[in-house]
Amino acid sequence: MSRLRWWSRPVTDALPAQTGVRDGLAWAWFAPDDPPRGAVVVLHGAGSRKENHFDVARVLRGGRFGALVADLRGHGASPGAMDGRAIEDVATLADLARELSGGAPVALRGSSMGGWLAVVGAGAARAAAVVAICPAGGGMLRRGLAAGRFDFTADHDALDGLLAAHDDLAAAAALDVPLLLLHAEGDEQVPVEHSRAMHAAAQEAGVASRLVVVPGGHHRSAQHDPELQTLILRWLRRELA
């Protein structure tokens, strides 16, 4: 008997179905076997890259969602510098996800800086739902950028201008689609109070917002927790039905 018989699916299933570049953004597409319930654009955090979120993409694919994971400019295989086009880039990726999925509704799922982008970019992307995990605030990102704490290539002036122009709490309150917020209470980089403030702003404005706070943990734990990934999957099934 082969020692690899325990593996219930081919190894190739761990890989994206397609990869490519759109407007300078390197992307990977995970396609379900059946027609997708929807498509999800996965937005990584500062200094990260698409491969760090392939686990999320596989979970989404297993739940019959297409998942588009991309490198933001200045990250991974996307050349150049992250700049004032970041929200336009989110819209470009959402259009690509619609194209690859055959016109399915598109949700944004972002973590940390990607959470900020998911909230402020939802309108431009024509998103049908938003998931923000330990979302960073614009002010936090501006301070990190000014202090040189981020490990990615950036056009500092252009990116700082974009961050200054978009208030994430106001953007959350202006959403016309459902919002799911996830945050680890032990997050050492983005205080959980920021997600609580975003949730409160959204609820006060009548946005269908849900906040899940997980005891303990750290900045990356909520992004890759299997139970929370399943929770996201159930929420997306309901909201994109």
C-alpha positions in Angstrom: 0.0 0.0 0.0 1.3 3.4 -0.9 2.3 5.6 2.1 0.5 8.5 0.4 -3.0 6.9 0.2 -4.1 8.9 3.2 -4.1 12.0 1.1 -7.8 12.2 0.0 -7.3 14.8 -2.8 -4.7 15.2 -5.4 -1.7 17.4 -4.4 -2.6 19.7 -7.4 -5.8 20.6 -5.5 -3.6 22.6 -3.1 -2.6 24.9 -6.0 -4.5 27.7 -7.7 -6.5 26.8 -10.9 -5.1 29.9 -12.7 -2.5 32.6 -12.2 -1.8 35.8 -14.0 -1.2 39.5 -13.9 -3.8 42.2 -14.3 -2.7 45.9 -14.5 0.5 45.0 -12.7 -1.1 43.0 -10.0 0.0 39.3 -9.7 -3.0 37.1 -8.9 -4.0 33.4 -8.2 -7.5 32.1 -8.7 -8.9 29.1 -6.7 -11.9 27.7 -8.5 -14.5 25.3 -7.0 -15.4 22.2 -8.9 -19.1 23.3 -9.3 -20.4 26.7 -10.4 -19.4 29.2 -7.6 -21.9 30.6 -5.0 -19.9 33.8 -5.2 -16.3 35.0 -5.5 -14.1 36.5 -2.8 -11.2 38.9 -3.2 -8.6 38.2 -0.5 -6.6 41.3 0.5 -3.4 40.7 2.5 -1.8 43.0 5.1 1.2 45.3 5.0 4.4 43.4 4.0 2.5 40.1 3.3 1.8 38.4 0.0 -0.8 36.2 -1.7 0.8 32.9 -0.8 0.3 33.6 2.9 -3.5 33.3 2.3 -3.7 30.2 0.1 -5.1 28.4 3.2 -8.1 30.8 3.2 -8.5 30.4 -0.5 -8.7 26.6 -0.2 -11.3 26.8 2.5 -13.4 29.2 0.3 -13.0 26.9 -2.7 -14.1 23.9 -0.6 -17.3 25.9 0.3 -18.0 26.5 -3.4 -16.7 30.0 -3.6 -14.1 31.2 -6.1 -11.2 32.9 -4.3 -8.9 35.5 -5.9 -5.7 36.2 -4.0 -3.4 38.9 -5.2 -0.2 40.7 -4.4 -0.8 44.4 -3.8 1.6 46.7 -5.5 5.1 46.6 -4.0 4.4 43.2 -2.5 5.3 39.7 -3.6 5.3 39.4 -7.4 3.6 42.7 -8.1 6.3 45.2 -9.0 6.5 49.0 -8.5 5.3 50.7 -5.4 2.1 50.8 -3.4 0.6 54.2 -4.0 -2.6 56.2 -4.5 -4.1 53.6 -6.8 -4.7 51.1 -4.1 -8.5 51.5 -4.0 -8.6 51.4 -7.8 -6.6 48.2 -7.6 -9.2 46.6 -5.3 -11.9 47.5 -7.9 -9.7 46.0 -10.7 -9.4 42.7 -8.7 -13.2 42.6 -8.0 -13.9 43.0 -11.7 -11.4 40.2 -12.4 -13.1 38.0 -9.8 -16.5 38.6 -11.5 -15.0 37.7 -14.8 -13.4 34.5 -13.6 -16.5 33.4 -11.7 -18.9 34.0 -14.6 -20.5 37.0 -13.0 -21.0 35.8 -9.4 -21.5 38.3 -6.6 -18.1 39.4 -5.2 -17.2 39.9 -1.5 -14.0 41.4 -0.1 -12.1 39.7 2.7 -9.2 41.7 4.0 -6.9 41.5 7.0 -5.0 44.3 8.7 -4.1 46.8 6.0 -6.2 44.6 3.7 -9.1 45.1 6.1 -8.8 48.8 5.7 -8.8 48.4 2.0 -11.8 46.1 2.0 -13.9 48.7 4.0 -12.9 51.8 2.2 -12.8 50.1 -1.2 -16.1 48.3 -1.0 -18.0 51.0 -3.0 -15.5 51.2 -5.8 -15.4 47.4 -6.0 -19.2 47.1 -6.0 -18.8 44.5 -3.3 -21.8 42.5 -2.1 -20.3 41.9 1.4 -17.2 42.8 3.4 -15.2 40.7 5.8 -12.5 42.7 7.8 -10.1 40.8 10.1 -8.2 42.9 12.7 -8.6 45.9 10.3 -6.0 48.6 10.7 -7.1 52.2 11.0 -5.9 54.8 8.5 -4.1 56.8 11.2 -2.3 53.6 12.3 -1.2 52.9 8.8 0.0 56.5 8.3 2.1 56.4 11.5 3.6 53.1 10.4 4.4 54.4 7.0 6.0 57.6 8.4 8.1 55.5 10.8 9.3 53.1 8.1 7.9 50.1 9.9 6.5 48.5 6.8 8.5 46.0 4.7 7.2 46.8 1.3 7.9 49.3 -1.5 5.7 52.4 -1.3 5.3 55.8 -2.9 5.1 57.4 0.6 3.5 60.7 -0.4 0.9 59.1 -2.7 0.0 56.4 -0.2 -0.1 58.7 2.7 -2.4 61.0 0.7 -4.7 58.1 0.0 -4.8 57.0 3.7 -5.5 60.6 4.8 -8.4 60.9 2.3 -10.4 57.9 3.5 -11.6 57.5 7.0 -12.4 53.8 7.6 -15.0 54.5 10.4 -16.9 56.8 8.1 -16.6 54.3 5.3 -18.0 51.5 7.5 -20.9 53.7 8.4 -21.5 54.4 4.7 -21.6 50.8 3.6 -24.8 49.5 1.9 -23.7 45.9 2.2 -23.2 43.6 5.2 -20.0 43.8 7.3 -18.4 41.0 9.3 -15.6 42.1 11.7 -13.3 39.5 13.4 -10.6 40.5 15.9 -8.4 38.7 18.4 -8.5 40.4 21.8 -4.8 39.8 22.3 -3.9 41.6 19.0 -0.6 43.4 19.8 -0.6 45.5 16.6 -4.2 46.7 16.1 -6.2 47.2 19.3 -9.5 45.4 19.3 -11.1 48.7 20.3 -10.7 49.8 16.7 -13.0 47.0 15.4 -15.5 47.8 18.2 -15.5 51.4 17.1 -16.0 50.4 13.5 -18.8 48.0 14.4 -20.5 50.8 16.5 -20.2 53.3 13.7 -21.7 50.8 11.2 -24.6 49.8 13.5 -25.5 53.4 14.3 -25.8 54.1 10.6 -28.0 51.1 10.1 -25.4 48.8 8.4 -25.9 45.1 9.0 -22.7 44.6 11.0 -21.5 41.7 13.1 -18.5 41.7 15.4 -16.8 38.6 16.6 -14.0 39.1 19.3 -11.9 36.1 20.1 -10.2 35.8 23.5 -6.4 35.8 23.5 -4.6 35.3 20.2 -2.4 37.8 18.3 -2.5 39.9 15.2 -2.4 37.0 12.7 -4.3 34.3 14.7 -7.8 35.4 13.6 -6.7 35.3 10.0 -5.9 31.6 9.9 -8.0 30.1 12.6 -10.0 27.2 11.1 -13.1 27.8 13.2 -13.2 31.5 12.1 -12.7 30.5 8.5 -15.7 28.2 8.8 -17.7 31.0 10.4 -16.8 33.3 7.4 -17.9 30.6 5.0 -21.3 30.2 6.7 -21.7 34.0 6.8 -20.9 34.4 3.1 -23.3 31.6 2.2 -26.1 33.5 3.9 -25.2 37.0 2.8 -24.5 36.1 -0.8 -27.4 33.7 -1.2 
